[in-house]
Amino acid sequence: MGNKKFLKISAVIVPVVLIGVIVYLFLNLQNKKEKIEALKNAPTLSLKTIDQNIFTEQNLADDRTKIIIYFSPSCHFCQAEAEELSKNIQDTKNIQWIWVASESLNEIKEFAVKYNLDKQSNIFWCHDEMATLYRKLGMSSVPYFLVYDKNNHLTKRNSGAIKLEKLINPFDEKK
């Protein structure tokens, strides 16, 4: 008698659980698609810079490539990226760099100064309070790179360390 009751309960519970899992996976996929869609054009921004100014999408240069780097000052990969950029800064003057972190403005500024990148006119150091931008764009790690062309269309996105030459030259995918 107990087996029949168990089978009846299972016949109801298993389909309900399976439907719940399918609905959850579908909604999760939709959310991911929305975040990827949000990346296709340069995002709306409102970030405080280390100079206490507000950096918005209106500050994005119209005439050059833009690279948004979400980083952490304590990240070893981020430190290596900053060091590489510092060594090759003359080759990247035609690019607008927007470095964004959720750590304090002081930590971000110390990081920029450490790599002699704090006074570069084409580099902006921004604070993402409460990691709002990070969550909005569905980023999954640091460093996280978004490369936008002159028309503010996404040309490359990368999660994790990458050589700067691969970011700068989007047509050379085999390097």
Backbone torsions as a table, in degrees:
resi	resn	phi	psi	omega
1	MET	NA	-40.4	-179.7
2	GLY	-65.3	-33.4	179.7
3	ASN	-66.1	-39.6	-179.8
4	LYS	-65.5	-40.4	179.3
5	LYS	-65.0	-41.3	178.4
6	PHE	-61.9	-42.9	179.4
7	LEU	-64.6	-39.6	178.5
8	LYS	-64.5	-44.9	179.5
9	ILE	-64.2	-42.9	179.1
10	SER	-63.1	-37.8	-179.9
11	ALA	-64.0	-24.5	177.9
12	VAL	-91.3	-46.2	-173.8
13	ILE	-68.7	-44.8	-176.7
14	VAL	-59.3	-49.9	178.0
15	PRO	-62.5	-38.3	179.4
16	VAL	-62.7	-44.0	178.7
17	VAL	-63.9	-44.4	179.5
18	LEU	-62.4	-42.1	177.4
19	ILE	-63.2	-41.5	177.7
20	GLY	-60.1	-43.4	179.0
21	VAL	-64.9	-43.0	179.8
22	ILE	-63.1	-43.9	178.2
23	VAL	-62.4	-44.4	178.7
24	TYR	-59.3	-47.5	-179.8
25	LEU	-63.5	-40.2	178.4
26	PHE	-62.6	-47.4	-180.0
27	LEU	-64.3	-38.2	177.7
28	ASN	-63.4	-42.2	178.3
29	LEU	-64.8	-41.6	177.7
30	GLN	-61.5	-42.3	179.4
31	ASN	-62.8	-42.0	179.0
32	LYS	-64.9	-41.6	178.6
33	LYS	-61.3	-41.0	179.0
34	GLU	-62.2	-41.2	-179.6
35	LYS	-68.1	-39.3	177.7
36	ILE	-66.5	-39.9	177.1
37	GLU	-61.9	-38.2	179.9
38	ALA	-65.4	-23.3	-179.7
39	LEU	-80.9	-19.5	-172.6
40	LYS	-58.1	-31.8	175.7
41	ASN	-120.7	153.5	-178.8
42	ALA	-51.4	132.5	-174.7
43	PRO	-73.2	159.9	171.6
44	THR	-74.9	137.6	-174.8
45	LEU	-130.3	151.7	167.9
46	SER	-154.8	88.9	-173.8
47	LEU	-123.9	146.5	177.2
48	LYS	-89.2	132.9	179.3
49	THR	-89.1	168.5	179.0
50	ILE	-66.5	-15.1	176.3
51	ASP	-92.4	10.2	178.6
52	GLN	70.9	18.7	175.1
53	ASN	-94.6	168.3	176.1
54	ILE	-103.4	128.7	178.1
55	PHE	-105.1	120.6	178.5
56	THR	-123.0	178.2	178.4
57	GLU	-61.4	-21.7	176.5
58	GLN	-68.5	-19.6	178.4
59	ASN	-83.5	-4.9	178.5
60	LEU	-72.0	132.0	-178.0
61	ALA	-66.9	137.3	178.9
62	ASP	-81.5	-22.5	-169.1
63	ASP	-107.2	14.0	-177.9
64	ARG	-152.9	166.9	175.2
65	THR	-67.6	144.7	178.2
66	LYS	-121.7	134.4	176.5
67	ILE	-122.7	117.5	175.8
68	ILE	-98.1	124.5	-180.0
69	ILE	-117.7	116.2	173.1
70	TYR	-90.7	124.2	-172.3
71	PHE	-139.9	174.3	172.0
72	SER	-132.8	131.2	-179.9
73	PRO	-57.3	-25.8	-179.3
74	SER	-88.8	-5.8	-178.2
75	CYS	-75.8	124.7	-178.8
76	HIS	-64.7	-37.4	178.0
77	PHE	-65.4	-40.4	179.5
78	CYS	-64.2	-39.4	178.2
79	GLN	-63.5	-41.5	178.9
80	ALA	-65.6	-39.0	178.4
81	GLU	-63.5	-43.6	179.8
82	ALA	-64.8	-40.0	178.7
83	GLU	-64.4	-42.6	178.5
84	GLU	-63.8	-42.4	178.4
85	LEU	-63.8	-41.2	179.7
86	SER	-60.0	-40.3	180.0
87	LYS	-71.4	-26.7	-175.1
88	ASN	-116.0	23.1	-173.9
89	ILE	-59.3	-33.7	-179.1
90	GLN	-66.0	-27.1	-179.7
91	ASP	-83.3	-6.0	-174.1
92	THR	-122.6	22.4	-178.9
93	LYS	-65.3	-23.3	-179.0
94	ASN	-85.6	7.0	-179.3
95	ILE	-115.8	138.8	173.2
96	GLN	-95.5	121.3	-178.4
97	TRP	-102.8	130.3	175.3
98	ILE	-124.0	104.9	178.8
99	TRP	-93.2	126.7	-175.8
100	VAL	-128.1	133.6	177.4
101	ALA	-142.7	156.9	177.9
102	SER	-95.5	-4.8	176.1
103	GLU	-68.9	173.5	-176.4
104	SER	-64.2	157.2	177.9
105	LEU	-59.0	-36.5	178.9
106	ASN	-63.2	-43.5	178.6
107	GLU	-64.0	-40.8	179.5
108	ILE	-64.6	-43.9	-179.3
109	LYS	-64.5	-43.9	177.8
110	GLU	-58.8	-40.5	178.2
111	PHE	-62.3	-48.0	-179.4
112	ALA	-61.8	-42.3	179.7
113	VAL	-66.4	-42.6	-178.2
114	LYS	-54.7	-37.0	-177.2
115	TYR	-101.9	14.2	177.9
116	ASN	55.5	38.2	-179.2
117	LEU	-114.3	3.5	-175.1
118	ASP	-75.5	-22.0	-176.6
119	LYS	-106.6	8.6	-179.4
120	GLN	-77.5	128.9	-175.8
121	SER	-70.3	-19.4	-178.9
122	ASN	-99.3	8.6	179.9
123	ILE	-120.8	129.2	177.5
124	PHE	-116.6	134.3	-179.5
125	TRP	-110.4	116.7	-170.4
126	CYS	-126.1	150.9	178.4
127	HIS	-105.9	126.6	177.7
128	ASP	-102.8	89.4	-176.9
129	GLU	-59.3	129.2	179.2
130	MET	60.0	22.7	176.7
131	ALA	53.5	37.1	-178.2
132	THR	-62.2	-49.5	-179.9
133	LEU	-63.8	-42.2	179.6
134	TYR	-54.4	-48.4	-179.1
135	ARG	-72.0	-41.9	-178.0
136	LYS	-58.1	-39.4	-176.9
137	LEU	-93.8	4.8	175.3
138	GLY	64.6	33.5	178.7
139	MET	-69.3	151.7	-173.5
140	SER	-121.2	-8.0	-178.3
141	SER	-165.0	174.6	170.9
142	VAL	-125.2	144.2	-8.7
143	PRO	-70.7	155.5	177.9
144	TYR	-133.7	125.8	-173.1
145	PHE	-114.7	135.1	172.2
146	LEU	-126.3	122.7	-179.2
147	VAL	-112.0	124.1	-179.8
148	TYR	-117.6	140.3	179.3
149	ASP	-79.1	-174.3	-178.8
150	LYS	-60.9	-24.5	179.9
151	ASN	-95.0	11.6	179.4
152	ASN	64.4	29.7	175.5
153	HIS	-102.0	138.2	-179.5
154	LEU	-64.1	127.1	176.8
155	THR	-112.3	-21.4	-179.4
156	LYS	-160.0	144.5	170.9
157	ARG	-139.1	142.3	-176.2
158	ASN	-146.7	132.6	175.4
159	SER	-104.8	121.6	-179.5
160	GLY	101.6	178.7	-176.3
161	ALA	-64.3	145.5	177.6
162	ILE	-154.1	148.3	176.9
163	LYS	-70.4	139.2	-179.2
164	LEU	-57.7	-36.0	-179.1
165	GLU	-61.5	-29.9	177.4
166	LYS	-73.5	-30.2	176.5
167	LEU	-74.4	-42.6	-174.5
168	ILE	-70.8	-36.3	-177.7
169	ASN	-112.5	83.9	-175.3
170	PRO	-66.8	-12.5	-178.8
171	PHE	-88.9	-8.7	-177.2
172	ASP	-104.4	73.0	-174.6
173	GLU	-75.2	-13.6	-173.9
174	LYS	-91.4	-3.4	-179.4
175	LYS	-69.8	NA	NA
